Amino acid sequence: MLDMRSNDYDVLIAGGGPVGLMLACELRMYGVSTLVVERLAPGAGEPRTLTIHARTLEIMDRRDLLSDFVAAEERTAGLDDYRRRLENTSARGHFAGMFLLGRGTVATEQPRELLLPRATIETLLARRATGTGAVVRHGAEVVGLEQNADGVAVTLEDAQGSTVIRAGFVVGCDGGRSTVRRHAGIDFPGTEPQMVSRMGLGSLTGPDRLPMGWHRNEHGWFMRMPDGRISTAEWDHVPPQAPVTDEELAESVRRVTGERIQFADVRFVSRFTDSTRLAAQYRAGRVLLAGDAAHVHYPAGGQGANLGLQDAVNLGWKLAAACQGRPGLLDTYEAERRPIAERVLLNTRAQAALMRPGPQVDALRALFAELMDFEAVNDYLTKAIYGTDVHYGGSDDPRVGHFVADRPLKTHSGPTRLAELLRDGRPLLLDLTDASMAVRTAQPWTDRVRTVAALDTDAEAAALLIRPDGYLAWAGEAPVHDEDLRTALTDWFGPARA
Ligand SMILES: Cc1cc2nc3c(=O)[nH]c(=O)nc-3n(C[C@H](O)[C@H](O)[C@H](O)COP(=O)(O)OP(=O)(O)OC[C@H]3O[C@@H](n4cnc5c(N)ncnc54)[C@H](O)[C@@H]3O)c2cc1C
């Protein structure tokens, strides 16, 4: 067994995609020494445009990243058609290509989704991660790992050769084909592809009769966006093993639309399927998984990165506590996040089924569209895609586990917002009682917990204990029951200061 007595880093993150970088940002808020290892050069990943939905945006606001995301989107050209399509239909999102979501009563803090190139998200998160002290190493690949009771020895390969780095924990954020998952011995069961999608980014030369937007027909579906993106989907085709080519995409466009395209200035082509898989476990000892390494599914509704970013925000503070000697919370990561992934796998499988060609599915879609006219149905699906239905169960108190809505607050130090009070990742005890009873009880935890007395007449309780990820850990009524609050503080954030 390798000597692992002295670790080089508290945490090594394999994969500098959106999820790995978000996790690095989270860990650095708690001073956890963090290395991100990414095999590609910065920005060299597939140039996908990712839809970022309401719950992720609400979380970005609680990390002071939202304004950067919004400003970056305003600088991103070429996505207006998609947005216009939503505006024309007064919808805010689609389900299986039915642009009908968001017509009901769902209220979110964030009025719309953002569309951001993946490289932009990575640039913004890498800037925050490195600016707060994470080390991000590009051009190095994780090729093996071995763990014992003290840490994990990770073998990296780069242009110079092979090195071993020791870390207290390793998180595999290395995507659907995760090397970390394989070396940790974690299975990835699920379903095989039923369909193949191809996507390319370039310009069309020659006759151009392909309409903009998303179109389903008896052969599959295709989509064209003004930024030069063309996608197709076909069922009952076995995905080829060879690397995808421009010609393969053009052939697929011809089969689906009947049009022969000439595609020039091609910046990339890719192929993806509806293969749907969920890791058998999210943790094996000191190795954890997050993002696509833990779950893959068809990218219908643009949910994968959102799911993974929220994995990272759920995991970060718990892993930081483990690095600081309190490993007890780590098991709640899988307990909380796995059911959320299962729901996304369910809805993306359903969407892929609803996109199939054929008269039976035509009928199913027509009926589904009628059902989406019912406000309760529309709200239900809208919340699923936005991620605003996320709730961590397990408490007798039905308020616990819900995301705590932002609100203006009047505090002794002046007006603020709840979201702003969570920006440094500290849990928040918000005391809305007249006599600041909860704040007094929490005094022995103020090294870890921010305590704030405020006025909020509409609050769901007299005192709220809010986790770093924005979800409710405990709620109490006046007069606050000291013992209950002490128990909640100890369970979530460790024993009182001596
Ligand atoms: C066409 C398409 C459109 C999509 N659109 C959306 C959308 O609109 N919204 C949305 O939320 N999601 C969308 N997704 C899903 C989204 O892209 C993924 O869920 C997301 O990228 C997952 O992020 P990740 O960081 O977990 O993994 P990845 O993005 O796969 O990143 C993993 C990183 O790890 C690196 N890596 C891999 N192996 C190693 C190794 N051994 N050593 C070092 N580094 C390694 C890779 O180079 C990569 O940079 C889409 C997916 C596709 C295919």
The ligand as an SDF file (V2000), in Angstrom:
LIG
                    3D

 53 58  0  0  0  0  0  0  0  0999 V2000
  -25.8420   18.3300  -26.6360 C   0  0  0  0  0  0  0  0  0  0  0  0
  -25.9280   18.5460  -25.1670 C   0  0  0  0  0  0  0  0  0  0  0  0
  -26.5790   19.6720  -24.6800 C   0  0  0  0  0  0  0  0  0  0  0  0
  -26.6760   19.8650  -23.3170 C   0  0  0  0  0  0  0  0  0  0  0  0
  -27.3510   20.9570  -22.8550 N   0  0  0  0  0  0  0  0  0  0  0  0
  -27.4860   21.1480  -21.5380 C   0  0  0  0  0  0  0  0  0  0  0  0
  -28.1920   22.2770  -21.0300 C   0  0  0  0  0  0  0  0  0  0  0  0
  -28.7180   23.0870  -21.7850 O   0  0  0  0  0  0  0  0  0  0  0  0
  -28.2820   22.4390  -19.6790 N   0  0  0  0  0  0  0  0  0  0  0  0
  -27.7500   21.5330  -18.8150 C   0  0  0  0  0  0  0  0  0  0  0  0
  -27.8900   21.7010  -17.6070 O   0  0  0  0  0  0  0  0  0  0  0  0
  -27.0510   20.4620  -19.2640 N   0  0  0  0  0  0  0  0  0  0  0  0
  -26.9260   20.2480  -20.5870 C   0  0  0  0  0  0  0  0  0  0  0  0
  -26.2220   19.1740  -21.0550 N   0  0  0  0  0  0  0  0  0  0  0  0
  -25.5910   18.2760  -20.0840 C   0  0  0  0  0  0  0  0  0  0  0  0
  -24.2840   18.9010  -19.6090 C   0  0  0  0  0  0  0  0  0  0  0  0
  -23.4300   19.1960  -20.6890 O   0  0  0  0  0  0  0  0  0  0  0  0
  -23.5990   17.9760  -18.6290 C   0  0  0  0  0  0  0  0  0  0  0  0
  -24.5190   17.4820  -17.6940 O   0  0  0  0  0  0  0  0  0  0  0  0
  -22.4920   18.7410  -17.8970 C   0  0  0  0  0  0  0  0  0  0  0  0
  -21.5170   19.1830  -18.8100 O   0  0  0  0  0  0  0  0  0  0  0  0
  -21.8800   17.8600  -16.8330 C   0  0  0  0  0  0  0  0  0  0  0  0
  -20.8270   18.5550  -16.2410 O   0  0  0  0  0  0  0  0  0  0  0  0
  -19.6500   17.7570  -15.5110 P   0  0  0  0  0  0  0  0  0  0  0  0
  -18.7070   18.8050  -15.0580 O   0  0  0  0  0  0  0  0  0  0  0  0
  -20.2450   16.7960  -14.5560 O   0  0  0  0  0  0  0  0  0  0  0  0
  -19.0230   16.8360  -16.6420 O   0  0  0  0  0  0  0  0  0  0  0  0
  -18.3330   17.2550  -18.0170 P   0  0  0  0  0  0  0  0  0  0  0  0
  -18.9480   18.5030  -18.5440 O   0  0  0  0  0  0  0  0  0  0  0  0
  -18.3630   16.0260  -18.8530 O   0  0  0  0  0  0  0  0  0  0  0  0
  -16.8520   17.6020  -17.5960 O   0  0  0  0  0  0  0  0  0  0  0  0
  -15.9810   16.5850  -17.1900 C   0  0  0  0  0  0  0  0  0  0  0  0
  -14.5760   17.1160  -17.3360 C   0  0  0  0  0  0  0  0  0  0  0  0
  -13.6880   16.1290  -16.8510 O   0  0  0  0  0  0  0  0  0  0  0  0
  -12.5720   16.0340  -17.7430 C   0  0  0  0  0  0  0  0  0  0  0  0
  -12.0400   14.6890  -17.5930 N   0  0  0  0  0  0  0  0  0  0  0  0
  -12.6100   13.5220  -17.9440 C   0  0  0  0  0  0  0  0  0  0  0  0
  -11.8590   12.4860  -17.5820 N   0  0  0  0  0  0  0  0  0  0  0  0
  -10.7680   12.9970  -16.9730 C   0  0  0  0  0  0  0  0  0  0  0  0
   -9.6280   12.4270  -16.3590 C   0  0  0  0  0  0  0  0  0  0  0  0
   -9.4540   11.0900  -16.2870 N   0  0  0  0  0  0  0  0  0  0  0  0
   -8.6940   13.2470  -15.8240 N   0  0  0  0  0  0  0  0  0  0  0  0
   -8.8570   14.6040  -15.8680 C   0  0  0  0  0  0  0  0  0  0  0  0
   -9.9160   15.2020  -16.4370 N   0  0  0  0  0  0  0  0  0  0  0  0
  -10.8740   14.4060  -16.9720 C   0  0  0  0  0  0  0  0  0  0  0  0
  -13.1750   16.3120  -19.1080 C   0  0  0  0  0  0  0  0  0  0  0  0
  -12.1820   16.7600  -20.0260 O   0  0  0  0  0  0  0  0  0  0  0  0
  -14.1880   17.3830  -18.7850 C   0  0  0  0  0  0  0  0  0  0  0  0
  -13.6740   18.6860  -18.8850 O   0  0  0  0  0  0  0  0  0  0  0  0
  -26.1020   18.9480  -22.4240 C   0  0  0  0  0  0  0  0  0  0  0  0
  -25.4350   17.8130  -22.9130 C   0  0  0  0  0  0  0  0  0  0  0  0
  -25.3510   17.6150  -24.2760 C   0  0  0  0  0  0  0  0  0  0  0  0
  -24.6600   16.3870  -24.8000 C   0  0  0  0  0  0  0  0  0  0  0  0
  1  2  1  0
  2  3  1  0
  2 52  2  0
  3  4  2  0
  4  5  1  0
  4 50  1  0
  5  6  2  0
  6  7  1  0
  6 13  1  0
  7  8  2  0
  7  9  1  0
  9 10  1  0
 10 11  2  0
 10 12  1  0
 12 13  2  0
 13 14  1  0
 14 15  1  0
 14 50  1  0
 15 16  1  0
 16 17  1  0
 16 18  1  0
 18 19  1  0
 18 20  1  0
 20 21  1  0
 20 22  1  0
 22 23  1  0
 23 24  1  0
 24 25  2  0
 24 26  1  0
 24 27  1  0
 27 28  1  0
 28 29  2  0
 28 30  1  0
 28 31  1  0
 31 32  1  0
 32 33  1  0
 33 34  1  0
 33 48  1  0
 34 35  1  0
 35 36  1  0
 35 46  1  0
 36 37  1  0
 36 45  1  0
 37 38  2  0
 38 39  1  0
 39 40  1  0
 39 45  2  0
 40 41  1  0
 40 42  2  0
 42 43  1  0
 43 44  2  0
 44 45  1  0
 46 47  1  0
 46 48  1  0
 48 49  1  0
 50 51  2  0
 51 52  1  0
 52 53  1  0
M  END
$$$$
